[in-house]
């Protein structure tokens, strides 16, 4: 087999059946062969701007006062009609909702429920018109077809297929970088870089960013990388990481970024091997080492091992371009393979700072991102160009109420979807200034995050509940010793945030003045799906609130019946949206089986969700994290929230275990506040807290003291490992390569009998 190959989007040999409810005509069925290179047409797109205010004609009213809306929009409108005053809402049993300040709302892009409702109504009623109008703010070399999009997400009607901006040609790098220069922002800072060690920093303007992107793009072209070729990027959070992503996009190559600092040397080679073998890249981009906190991670050694294992299986990568990270390791100390390894600094700066753009079809692949923590064959989530570009840019703009003067910092790694959508593409497509941080959030002390906020005058801060709880555990003093006056919007991503952490984030970090965008979305969705819009409506601590424009969430029961009103069930999405992923690379059958067959006619998120009487959405965790105790379906997030509401509990993770009487029992891993000792009295107090807040049926059967929890770099708790420990299946822990600290597993096992 060839050592590398070009990635093309799956095209099924089956044509989806025509149906009156699909916007696809019978003449636009999928081709039986893969899409390769498209011929140019003479037409061009571009120009125009979206009417951001969302103002339009007044809603047509029925006799009962409801708008003439599709069912999903009507349901949302019904709930929003009930939201009049924040003090009439409850975030939990008794907590009041948080009402945005009138001053913030007046200045917000979406300043009221009425404005949101009108924009949401249009996005559901006329998705083609809504998204086309937004898309005109970007440059398109060739315009899209009149039908704009085509979809079939119902497996009963044929192969699942999603297309947006059909027929158009564009380039996301051009729109994220060149377009900002053309708009007069060449001198604006695009990237601030903060190194692991305080005082180590740098910056790039948009003009300088374009130069660096073009130099790398020209080098990649020089070594034979072209449209459809895969490039694996295994870099830490240096400025070279977004540069590499943009350079690949500029020439039509498909980048696959692997999280480079989520593991320790020796643990990640197997995981990296699997992914390289799956996508068969032409080039691997890495660096010799990275310093994260007080630890040095030798990335080049990991790559060497992975490439060696791949070669044994006949997968040969001919080039490893290595960035010399002097702050972590000297060149002479780096292992080297002549003929394959090349130093980045020796070649890339020698190439021109002008590089022609490869105009790609809107449905051509942009990147491949492997989901973390999966067992067996890795899942390569494939996103395409046009729809992803429009959706990530729009979600960034509205979910964070972005203004041109904002300084934005997301603490994620670009190896995860959050880093793709909300460090690289979404912000730069809006011309934003982005902070990129190489180090650990608690190095050299837990105040580092707020030091960075003050240093760069960060206005929008987007992070994970895990980090919030960790900083909360370290105490308020590390926060309050810094000004943080620049902050105006906070954000949460990665998992449901428990109400106590939400309130701490709002009250302590945000000084009770910064709205929180508590976002729900997934690698597969490409961008934010359910979120508050800052300033538009009252927030309930722990609730992701309402859907973003164009998103139709439904809650279904086990038989797939849509549930109305106050309910709990499985979260699905009706209809497609521009940012949706198009397939699992090389395995479209698995794509359909995993996401579209469980509930035919819907995208199945795999998450549980509760909708309260006011229509607010509460994510209850993965469906496989729902525990059935004596017939009671209990979301692990609910039990965890109750546990962490205890003053002496810093963090908790709950899994289900077999129980001979109840079917399943509740097993809770609990991390205590620093300095608090384990005790039988405290164990009983924690159990009582859960009983009081949820009920006796939700009381944990076992409290397992946990110095730490097994997490990936993105902050996701690896519950698969916790379930194995709880069930004493210690020889079946599986892949631990994506853990940020694998030693936590040994500590948990040692404490399993305490």
Order of alpha helices (4+ residues) and beta strands (2+ residues): alpha-alpha-alpha-alpha-beta-beta-beta-alpha-beta-beta-alpha-beta-alpha-beta-alpha-beta-beta-beta-alpha-beta-beta-alpha-beta-beta-beta-alpha-beta-alpha-beta-alpha-beta-alpha-alpha-beta-alpha-beta-beta-beta-beta-alpha-beta-beta-beta-beta-alpha-beta-beta-alpha-beta-alpha-alpha
